[in-house]
Amino acid sequence: MKIAVIGQSLFGQEVYCHLRKEGHEVVGVFTVPDKDGKADPLGLEAEKDGVPVFKYSRWRAKGQALPDVVAKYQALGAELNVLPFCSQFIPMEIISAPRHGSIIYHPSLLPRHRGASAINWTLIHGDKKGGFSIFWADDGLDTGDLLLQKECEVLPDDTVSTLYNRFLFPEGIKGMINWDQPAEAIHNWIRGNDKVPGAWTEACEQKLTFFNSTLNTSGLVPEGDALPIPGAHRPGVVTKAGLILFGNDDKMSVWQRILPKVLEVEDSTDFFKSGAASVDVVRLVEEVKELCDGLELENEDVYMASTFGDFIQLLVRKLRGDDEEGECSIDYVEMAVNKRTVRMPHQLFIGGEFVDAEGAKTSETINPTDGSVICQVSLAQVTDVDKAVAAAKDAFENGRWGKISARDRGRLMYRLADLMEQHQEELATIEALDAGAVYTLALKTHVGMSIQTFRYFAGWCDKIQGSTIPINQARPNRNLTLTRKEPVGVCGIIIPWNYPLMMLSWKTAACLAAGNTVVIKPAQVTPLTALKFAELTLKAGIPKGVVNVLPGSGSLVGQRLSDHPDVRKIGFTGSTEVGKHIMKSCAISNVKKVSLELGGKSPLIIFADCDLNKAVQMGMSSVFFNKGENCIAAGRLFVEDSIHDEFVRRVVEEVRKMKVGNPLDRDTDHGPQNHHAHLVKLMEYCQHGVKEGATLVCGGNQVPRPGFFFEPTVFTDVEDHMFIAKEESFGPVMIISRFADGDLDAVLSRANATEFGLASGVFTRDINKALYVSDKLQAGTVFVNTYNKTDVAAPFGGFKQSGFGKDLGEAALNEYLRVKTVTFEY
């Protein structure tokens, strides 16, 4: 029989294996998505057998079954559904679809207990027998005809875990304790609701949640403080060992030790003000973890919740799973591409949640390889910016991010870098889809350098420090003056489309290392890796609100960030024209701190005494790297007259060897341009050059195939007054000009005759010449006998109208810090 298995856990895995052993054909397995990079056992087993595995976070939206999910299920042609253990709600369109219907497992002896918390009720009622039922599903999902029941004995001290220690069960309903019953009944109720959902009551106008109950029949009542509980036979007693509760037969149950060793414990009792030291933190954490099997608790949690009331609430949240920063509902777009399934969020990311834009506004994001629509992406509006800034401000001023130590901040950033590395191939695939990046280059540079950047700045977190400064003393008194380096607050980061993830990382890593919170606006045409990055910040445990991502237009989102009074810093990479506008807005709004990495027309001077083979190789890279969509690309090559013709001949020979094609093909050298408007701009740029008399040696046209492909292009005989000699193409266009043999100062004058100053380069074997040229070139970066050699430790930024401020290196941290001077007199 053709069977679809829908479920999860080790139990689901065993059922799957048994079905195959009995000779049935499992046509598909539907299970839960991976958590923290770990797949569910059922899915893992099926993948080993080559059975199709589908991992959906949900099956329906707004009460309706998701059409894509239903279609994929129907394509399998299952004759029977088997649901061994399933925590998800499966629509009736799936339940009723097979010819033989659906068989469901239920953790109780029906009809004794129904619903998801049936196993809890088995313990709550003190049942002596437990078990399970197998039944046909109908509209109620647990009310169909019974096929099989099997029972087992319930031991006096059984809990949910011990009763079925190999099973995972959905959450049950919350329970309100009925105090008018014997102590054993109260004990049964608490253990039946142990951890999830948690038995609770109202006391002292606060909600108290109970777990880890044991039954005490000794009759001894330890000394402690009375805790009145409405409806209880007598007040509870707060002791050093825990909270003692009484039934109407005066037997006791004990809530095991989690209290510090103080005489009186109240919600306001502070762990540290009561005399606890750091070693007591370790002891408290380890005792609680021992009592609450599986609880993830860290020393930092005690520091963040140092009063007893706050600590108990923290434990309750953790035990219920409410404290997991990485858990949120994500509506993915899934694509099978590059021999993998990529899962891409497509909504705004605000305050740790993926949400639709105001008015459900969306825009298409296009695959430049063939011009097809990848998906609809939420398009942020002005109100969405305000929400994101408010979330970032709250996270900065009131959240955990500002309270944790700098070292722990670095630890979270290291964890984020590790997750980026685990998802490196998926991120590179998305860069290829959304930006046209050649996959092999995306692995190494777009994603690889992003990972390196976060690791580099994670290491800086606990090394940001001020200094002490000797000043004139206010005699006869003395003075001490020191400086503190502090985060500026909420930062807005506006990134370009050529390196969507890498430009995000260059700025965001330094921003977070300094302790700020951030609102990121990716380019409207390449938003997908930024949204995937947002998902990874959740998995890394970055607190909600610290990182927010808003795809949208520059005129709305970028402008509002520049104008917003609660944003204290803008980091921007893009055109000089837009950079000037941002700088003006930052000044008018609230005199924001701003750093700008703007346009370039980087000169590369190639002298006759160079290593010509290397100069040709690196000259090609200086122009055609990343399809020419490279901010430091050599916008103009000056080649000494005596080697000019040979240099051109070799370059053209190499250009004709380049493979232009699908960026996901491993042997592709040159992928599509990023978007259609840019392709049109490149064609117009080349037409300018031809019109003004430059020699078009090769290229200059769109490649005749679907997508936004442009031929690698070479111009020679380019004179200084020409448009293409002065303006940046930002594409695969090599601009070559001659200079007279030995005319060093003249070529330097020509190279510097531009308002841009982002990068530059020189090729020569003469060290004296190299040093002289690097000294005279007016650019933020000078490459000598190499090009494009950037590193996370080396500061990067331009001169003149290429902007100011630095990315990368220690210098980048200063863009996101403010210096405070503090002077004492004593």
N, C-alpha and C positions, 0 to 999 in steps of 0.2 A: 504494500500500500504506500502511496505517496503521502508523506507526512511533513507538515511544517511545525517546528518546535518554537514556541514563543515563551521566553522566560530568562532565567539567570541563575547563578550560584552553582556551587558544587553539586547540589541536588539535581539541578537542571542538567548538569554535565552527565551525571550518572544515568538519568532517564534517557538522554540522547544516546549514550553508548549502548544501553540495553535495547533500545529500538533498532539500532543498526545490527546488533548481535542477533536479534530475532528475524532479521532478513528484510526489514522495512526500508524503503528508500526515503531518506530525509532530504527533501528538495530544497530546504532553506531553513536557516536559524535566525530568529529575530531576538536580539538581546539589547542590553543597555549600552550606552556609549562608554568608552574607556574612561577611567577615573585616575587622574594624576599619572597618565601614561600607562596604566595597567589595565589590561583587558579582562573581562569577565571570564571565569573558567569555561562556561558553556561555549562562548564564542571562540576561545582559544582551541578547544577540542575540535570544533567543527572546521576551523580554518586548517588544522593539521590534515583533516580528511578531504580537503578541497571542496567542502560544502559551502554554498553561498551564505555569507553572514551579513546581516543588515543591523546597523546600530542606530536606533532612533531615540532621541531624547523625549519625543512625544509622538502620539499617533493622531492627534486631532488638535484643532485650534478653534477657539470660540464655539465649542460644542459640535464642530463638524469634523468628520474624518478628513485627513489630509489626502488630496487626490493622488499626489505622487507616491505616497506610501501605499495606498490601496492598489494602485496600478502595479507597483513592483511586487506586491504580494500576489495579486491575481495572475501575474505572468508565470508564477511557479507551478500553477496547476495542482495545488495540494488537494488531496481527497479527505484529509483529516487534520485538524489542529490539535496539538498536545501542549498544554500549558502546565508544566511541572511546578514552577514557582515564578510568579510574575508580579512585580510591584507596580506595573504600569496599567493604566486603564486602556483596554483594547476595545475599539469601536465594534458595534454589532455588525457592521459591514464586513469585518474580518471574521468575527465569531461565527456568523451564519453562512459564510461563503462556501466552505467545503461541502462536498456531497454527503459526508458523514458527520458534519458538524464539528464541535469542539469538545475535547475532554479536559477537565480542569481538576487540579489537586487543591484540597482545602485543608488547613491544619486544625481540624477538629472533627469530632464525631457528629456530623449533621443529623438532626437539626438542633443539637444541643447549643452550639454557639455559631453565630453567623458573623460575617463581616471580616475586615482585614485584621482585627485584633482578637480573633477567636482564641489563639493560644494564650493570650493574656487572661481572657475570661476563664479559661480552664483552671488557671491558678487562683484567680480572684475568688472563685466560688468554691475553692478547696476540693475540686473534683479528684476522686481517687483514680479515675481512668481518663486517659487522654488518647489521642490518636488522629487519624486522618481519614478523609473521604475522597473518593474519585467519583465524579459525576458528569453527566452531559450538561453542557451549558444551555440556558435559555435566556430570556430577556433580563432576568435578574442576576445572571452570571453565577449564582450559588444556590439556585432553587430547582435545578433540573433533576432528572431521574438519577438515582444513585446506581453506580456500577460496582463499587467496592468500598468497604470500610475495614480499617484495621486499628486495634486499640493497644494501648500500653499502660503500664502502671505509673502513677505519678507519686514520686517519693516525697516525704515531708519537707525536705529542704530544696526541692527542685526550683530552678528559676527558668526563665525563658531560654537562656543559653544552655543550661544543663539538660533541659528536657529534649531539646532538638539541637544539639551543639553543632550539627553540620548543616543546619537550615538558616536561612535569612528570612526575616518576616517583615511585612510592611508595618508602618506605624499604626498604632491603635488610637482609639479616642481618648481624650483626656478624662481622668477620673477624679471625682470629688469624694473625699473619704466620708463615710457614714460612721460617726464615732460611737453610736449606741449599739455596740456589738462587742464580743469578746476580743481579747488581745490577739488571739490566733487568727481571727477573721481580718483584723486590721493588718496584721503581718502578711496574710495572703493577698490582701488588696495591694499593699505596697510592692511586694515582690512580683505580683502579676503585672504591675505598671512600671516595673523597674526600668529606669533610664528613659525609655520611650514607651508610652507618652509621658509617664511620670505622674504619680499620685500627688495630689496637692490639697491644700486647705487655706482658709483665710485666718490669720492671727495677727493681732496688733496692727490692723489695717494694712497688712502686707500679705502677699501671696507666698506661701512656703511650699516647696516641692520636696518630696521624700524619695529616697532610693537606698539600696544596699541594706535592707532590713534583715535583722536576725531576731529570733525568738528567745527571750530570756525567761526562764521559769524558776529562777533561784529565789525570787521574792525579795532580794536585797535592792534597796533604792539608794544609789549614790547621792552625795550631797551636790546641790547645784541651785540654780535660780529658776523660779517658777515661770512658766510661759503659758499664760491663759490661752486656751483654744476653744472658741465658741462651739458648744454642743458636745465637748468631750466630757467623759465621766469625771475627770480631774485634770488639773493643769499638767502640761508636760514639764520636764525638768531638763534645763540646759546644763550639761556637765562637761568635764574635760574630755570625756570619751565620746560625747555626741549628744543627741537629743533623745530623751526617754519619753515614750508615749505609753498611755495606759488605756486598756479596754475596760468594759464595764465589769469585768471579772478581776480587775487590778493586776493582771499579768502585764509584763512590759515588753516593748520592742526597742532596740537600740539603733540609732543612726550612727554608723561607725565614724571613728575619729577623723575629723578634718579641722578641728578648732585649735588655734594656738594655745599654749599653756599659760593662760591667764585666769585670774579668779572669777571675773565676771565677763561674760561675752554678750555683746549686743551688736546689732547691725552696724552701729557706728564705731565699734572697736577697731582700731587701726593696728595691723600686724606689727609694724615697725615701731610705732610710738609706744607699744606695749612691751618693748624691749627685745624684740626679735632681731637677730643678725642674719647675715647672708647664709650661714650654715643652716639656720632654721628654715630658710626658704627652700633649700634643697631637701631637707627632711620633710617639710610639709608636702612638697610636690610629689616626692617618692611615696609617701604614705597614701596620699589620695590616689595616685596611679595604681598602687597595689590593691586598694579597695575597689576601684572602678576599672575593672579589666578592659583594656582597649582604649581608655581615655588618653587623648593627646594633650598633655599639660606641660608647660615650660616654666622655668623660673621667672621669665619675663611676665608671665600672666599674673604672678603674685604682685609684682611691682606695679602693674597696670590696674590691679583691683586689690588694693591693700586693706580695705575695710572688710569686715566679715560679711556684711550684707552684699557688697559688690562681688566678693569672691564666690559666695554661694550662687548668685545669679549667673556669674561667669560659668561655673560648673554646670549649672542646669542647661545653659545654652549649648555648651560643648557636648554634653551628654545627649541632647536632643538633635545635635547636628546643626543647630541654628548659628553656630559661631564660625562656620567654615567660610572664609573670605572667598574661596574659589567657587562656591556653588551659586549659580544663577541660571536662569532659563535663557538659552541661546537658540535662536531660530537660524540654523545654518543653511547656506546654499551648498549643496554637495555636487562635485563633479568628478567623474572617473577620467583621469588624465595623467599622462606621464607614468603609467603603470601603477597608479595609486589613486585613492579617493581623497580629494582635498575637501576640507570642511571649512567654509568661510562665513563668519558673521557678516551681516550686511546692514545692521542698524547702528544708530548712534550709541556711544558708550558714555553714560553719564552716571556718576555716583556709584559705580560698580555694577550697573545694570545696562543691558542692551535694550534700547527703547526706540520706538518710532519717532520721527521728527514731528514737530508741530504741524498739524493738518495732514499728517501722513504723507508729506512731500517726499518724492524720490527722484532719482536720476539714473540713467543707464550708465553702466561702466562697460567699456568696449574692449574686446580682444583685438589688439592691433595686428595680429597675425592673419586674421581673415575678416575683420570688421564685424564679427558677430557680437551680440549682446551677451555678456557674462551673467549679469543679474541686475536687478534694481537695487540701488543703495539709498538708504535714507539720506535726505538732503536737509541739513540743519538750517533752522531759521534763527532770527535774532533772539527770540524767547528761549530757544534751546541753548544759545550761548550763555544767556543769563543763568539758566539752571546749572550748566556745567561749571561756570565760574563760582556760583554759590556753593556747589558741592566741593570744589577744590578749596575754597576759602574755609569752609567748615572743617574739612580734613586737615588743613594746615593749622587752624587755630584751636580746634577742640578734639581732633582725632588722635588715634594711636601713633600716627606717623611722627608727630612732633614730640611724642613722649618717649619713644624707644631710643636706645643709645645709638650713637653713630655707627658703632660696630655691628649692631643688629640691623641697621639700615643697609649696611654693606652686605650682610649675610642674605638679606632678601634680594638684593640686586644680583648677587652671585647665583642665587636660585633661579632668578629670571633668565640669566644668561644660560644656565644649564638647560632650562626648558626650551629656549630658542635653539640651542644646539640639538636637542632631541627632535625638534620640529624643523630642522634646517632644510631638509629636502622638500617638505611641504611648503615652507616659506619661499624657497627658491622657485618652486613650481608656480606659486601664486604671482611672484614677481614676473615670471615669464608670461603668464596669462594676461596680467593686468597692465604691465609696462613694456612688454616686448623684450625684456632682458634675456640675453642668451643664458640658458640654464646653467651651463658650466661656470660662466662668469658670475652669475647670481649666487651660486654656491660659495664661491671663493670671496667675492667682494661685497655684493649687495647684502648678503646674509652673514657671511663669514666675518667681515669686518664689523658688522653690527654686534655680533657676539663678543668679539674682542673688545669693543668699546665699552660694553657694559661691565665686562670683567675688569678692565683697566680702572674705570671710575668707581667700581665697587671697592677696590683697594684704597681709593683716596678717602673714603667716607670718614674714617677715624684718624685722618692725618691733616684735616683742615684745622689750622690753629692760628691764634694771634701771636702777639709778642709783648714783652715788657719794654718800656721806653724810659730812659733816664731824662728827667726834666729838672728845671731849676726848682730847688726846694723852697717852700714857703717858711723860711726860718723864723722862729726857732723850731717850727714843726717840720715834718718831712712829708714827702709825697711819693705815691706809687701810681704810675700810669701804665695801663695795659690796653691792648686792643682785642676785640672779639670779632670773628668772622661769622656772620649770621646769614641764614637764608633770607631772600627778599620777600617771599610769599608766593602768591599765585602767579605763574608764568604762562604766557601764551606762546606757543611754538607753531610757526607757519612754515610748512615744508614744501619742496618742489616735487615735480613728477619724474625727474630723471633717475634718482636713487630713492625710491619711496621709503624703504625701511632704513637704509643706511643714514640718510639725512635726519630722519626721526631719531635714530640712535645717537648720532653725534651730539645732538642738542639735549635730548631727554636724559641721557645717562648723566651728563654733567649737572643738569638741573636737579635730578633726584638725589645725586650724591651730595649736593649742597644742602639738601633737606627741604627743598621746595615742593609744591604741588603744581600740576600742569594741566593745561587744556591744549590739546594737539589738533591742529587743522591740517589734515593731509590734502594734497592736491585733489581737486574734484575728479580728475580723470584717472587717478591711481589710488583709491582709498583702501584696497582690500588687505594689504599686508599690515597697515596701521590698525585695522580692526582685529586682525588675527593677533597682533601684538597685544592689544587690549585684553583679549581672552587669556593670553599667557600671563599677564600681570595678575589676574585673578588666581590662576593656578599657582603662581609663585607666592601668594599670600600678601601681595602689596595691598595695604588697606584701601577700602572703598573710598572713592573720591580723590585719591592721590593722582591717578591718571584718568583723564577723560579724553575721548576722541570724537571729533565732530567733522565728518565729511561735509563739504558744502562749498559754496562759491566764495571767492576772495572778497567780492564786493559786499557780501553780507556778513559772513563769519569772520573773515580776516579783519574787516573794518570794525566790527563790534568788539573784537578782542583788543584792537588798538585803541578804541575809544573807552573801553570799560574802566570805571574808576577803581574797581577792586583788583584789576590786573596790574602787577608791579613791574613786569619785565616782558618784553617781546623779543623773541629770537626769530629771525626771518632769513630764508634763503630764496632768492628769486631775482627778478629783473631790477635794474637800477631805477627805472621809472616807478615801479610799485614801492620799492624800498624808500624812495624819497617821500612818497605819500604816507607810508607807515610812520616814518620818522616825524613828519609834521603832526600826524594824529596823536602820536605818543606825547609830543610836546604840549599840544593844546589840551589834551584830556587831563592828565595828572602828572606830567613830566616823568613818564615811565623810563626806566632803564631800557636800552635797546641795543641789540647787536645785529649787524647786517652783513650777509655774504651775498654780493650782488654780481652783476655781469662781468665778463672778462673778454679780453682780446690778447691772450697770452703770447708773447713773442718767443720763438725758439731760434737761436742763432747757431748755425752750423759752420764751423771754420774748416778750412782745407786741411788742417793738420789733425783732424779727428780720425777716429776709427770708423771708416765709412760704413762698413757692414753693420756696426752697432748703431750708427747714426740713422741708417735707413730703417732698421728694425724699430728703434725707439721713436723715430719720427713718425712711422706708421701708427704706432701705439698712441703717440701724443695727439693724433687727430681722430683715429677711427675707434679708439677704445670706447666701449659702451655705445656704439653706433654714432659717436661724436656728441652724444648727449651727456656732456661732461663739463662741469663748470671750469675746470682748469685746462681744458683742451687747448692745444697750441693753435691759436687763431690765425697766426701768420708765421711762416718759416722764412728766415733770412739765410740764404745759402751762398757761401763765398763763390765768386765767379768761376774760379778754376775747377771746381768740382760740381758746379750746378747741373750741367747736362747729364753727367753720369749719375748723380743723385736722382734726378727726375726719371731717368731711364729705369733705374733699379726699383724706384717706388712704383712706377706704372706696372712693371713686371710683377711685383708682389700684389698689387691691387687686383690684378686679373686672376690671381690664384685664390682670392677670397671667396668663400662659399656664402652666398646670401640665401637665407632660408628660414625654416621653422626654428624658432629659438629653443625648442625642446629637443631638437636633433643634436646629438652629442658632437657631430662634426661641423656644426654651423659656426661660422666666424662672425656673421653680421645679420642681426635680426631686423624686425620692422621698426620704423620710427614710432614714437610713443603714441601719437594720436593724429588724426587726419588734418587738423588745422596746422600742425607743425609740418607735416608733409607738404602741404600747399605753400607754406612759408619758405621751405627749402627750395622748392622749384622756382619761386619768385626770386629768391636770393641768387640762384645761379643765372637766371635770365638777366639780372642786373649786371653780373660780372661779364657775360658775353656782350651785352649792349655797350659797356664801357671800354671794351677792347682787350680784356684779359683773354688768354688762350686757354680754352677748355680742352685739356689733354684727354680726359676720360670721364665718364659718368655724366652727372647733371640731370638725370631723368628718373622718373618713377619706374620701378621694376614692373614689367607687365605681368602681374599676378595678383590674386586677391590679397587684401591687406594693405598696410601703409609702408611698403618697402621703397627705399631710395638707394640709387646706385652710389657706391663710394666714388667720390669725385676729386679730381686734381685740376687746379688752375695754376698756370705759370704766367710770367710776364705781367705780374700784378704790380701796378704803380701806386705810390703812396696816396694819391688823391682819390683813388677809386673807392666806391661804396664797400666792396668786399674786403678792402684793405683796412677799413676802419670799423666795420660793424661785425658783430659776432653772428655766426651762422647757427651755432649750437647743434650742429649736425655733422655728417661725414664728408666734410668739404675741406680739402687741403689747399691752403693759399700760399704759393711760393713766390718769393721776390729775390732778386739777385742783390749782392753788394760787392763792391770792387775789392780785389785782393788787397789785404793789409789795411783796409780802411776801417780800423777798429772803432774809433770815436764816432765816425759818421753812422755806422750801423747801430751803435748804442743810442745815438740821438734819434734815429728812426724808430728803434724799438720802444723807446720811452715816449714817443710822440702820440700818446693815447691817454684818454681820461681813465682808462682801466688799469688796474695793477694787482690782479689776483695771483698770477703765477708767471713763470718765465723759465727759460732753459738755455743751456749752452753746451756744445760739444766741441772739445779740443783736448789735445794731449799736453798742452802747455799749461802747467799749474799756475804760473804767474798770470797768464791771460785769463784763466778760469777765475782766479781770485779777484782780478781787476774787474772783470765783467759782472761777477756776482755782487760786487760792491756797488757798481754803478746802476744796475738794473733796478727800476722802481716798482718792485712787486713784493707781495707778502711771502712768496715762496720762490726760491731759485733752485732748479734742478741742474746738476752738473754731471754730464755724461750718463744721464738717466732721465726718466720722465714718469709722471704719475706715481712716484714712490711716496705715498703718504703712509703715516703710521699713527696709531692711536695715541702715542706718547708725544708726537710732534705737533706744536700749535699750527693751526691752519686759519688763514684769513687774509683779506686783501688790503690794498692801499687805495688812495684816491677814490674814484667813484665805484670801485669794486667793494666798498664798504669798510666797516671797522668792527673790532671785536674778534675774538678767536673761538673756534671750535677745536676740540681735542687738546690733549696735553694739560698740564697743570694750569696753564693760562686760561683755559676754558672755564674752570671753576670760578674764577673771579667775575665772570659775566653773570653769575647767578648768586653772588654773595654781596653783602654790604658790610662795611667795617665800622664798628662802634668803638669809640674811645671812652675808657672809664678811668677816672682819676680819684684816688683816695688821699686823704690827709690824716696824719696820725701824729 
